[in-house]
Amino acid sequence: MSPDQSPRPASAAATPNTTFLKRLFAGESSGGIVLMLAALCALIVANSPVAGTYFSTLHVKALGLSIEHWINDGLMAIFFLLVGLEIKREMQVGQLATWGARALPGFAALGGMLVPALVYVAFNWGHGDTIGGWAIPAATDIAFALGVLSLLGKRVPVSLKVFLSALAILDDLGAVLIIALFYAGGLSMPMLLASLGALAVLVAMNRLGVRRLSPYLVVGAVLWFCMLHSGIHATLAGVVLALCIPLGDPTAHERSPLLRLEGMLYPWVAFAVVPVFGFANAGVSLTGITLDNLLDPVPLGITLGLLLGKQLGVFTLAALTIRSGLARMPEGATWPQLYGVAVLCGIGFTMSLFIGNLAFPGNLLLISEVKIGVLAGSVLSALLGAMILCCVGHLRQRAR
């Protein structure tokens, strides 16, 4: 999700922070805007005269898999590889390197996963065919959220952007664990053992000090193939591969395999992989959609989980963490601004759509309802969060 291409100061301590800010607030915000445009295009095409071509093209077979399958299981493995690289780097030398730094975004992320899931369950309790989508509103889309923040400019202090970024990274980690634990099925023991063998090779290369990227990528491709046929979702191969790639010396970009790969992958993921995923998955026909459809348990649970559950969970746990003395309020931020950012966490888009496909495989009706709920919850959260932050920023400027 992020490159590491900016010039580095001599200080090892300053390096991760400097590149973190430049990367997230320049690169990922623009990537979020591209993602918004891709989603809008998908909605327009899915409700245009070429809608039939759009949907039929996604089901065209190529090398044994449909184009939609290649996007969701193939391209998204690259996305998860970048997520894994970012998680590893931030945990070792970045914004999440110490327990103190993890406290505020960590507890906020926990609340932002638990409360939306509970909201969804409340609306789907007793519906055995839909209760499995409980994790859909539990995710935050970092690119989309930072894209909205980038449009607000200096109305939002940098410390809150760092907080949102760190929260979303931990949120991604939670989503990865949820996918691994709750959305695997039909396990194939031969392929599972082959996956473990590929993992053993990756770990051995790391322990032996292999620094060239090509061996890791070759074995990673084998791992992806084995996991694709093992019953464990193939995209998790990206995370596993990322955790095996050595960080090396983070102050010398050319000597760090992890930072080199992160820098190479970022533009492809931000401006190709994620927008393609958004275009392929955000398209939903609105023909025949009525208010009654929006009030069905799935779209209502997702919409309110993202819009209300996220802000309640994130803000409440963040406030309790600050009040208890475990963490400090982000520098230069106010409680209303923290609340506005908590509302923006309801933008679930990429990961929510992805989990929706896993929760209801092959059920076109429920997947369409997932798309409606995710789009409604994400758009409402974006508009409400931006409005709160704009109003607070305007009032602060007038007070000066």
Secondary structure, DSSP 8 states (H G I E B T S, - for coil): -----S---S-TTHHHHHHHHHIIIIIIHHHHHHHHHHHHHHHHHHTSTTHHHHHHHHT-EETTEEHHHIIIIIIHHHHHHHHHHHHHHHHHHSTTSSHHHHHHHHHHHHHHHHHHHHHHHHHHTT-TTTGGGTTGGG---HHHHHHHHHHHGGGS-HHHHHHHHHHHHHHHHHHHHHHHHHS--S--HHHHHHHHHHHHHHHHHHHTT---HHHHHHHHHHHHHHHHTTSS-TTHHHHHHHHHS----TT-GGG-HHHHHHHHHHHHIIIIIHHHHHHHHS----TT--HHHHTSHHHHHHHHIIIIIHHHHHHHHHHHHHHTTSS---TT--HHHHHHHHHHTT--HHHHHHHHHHHSTT-HHHHHHHHHHHHHHHHHHHHHHHHHHHHHHHHHHHH-
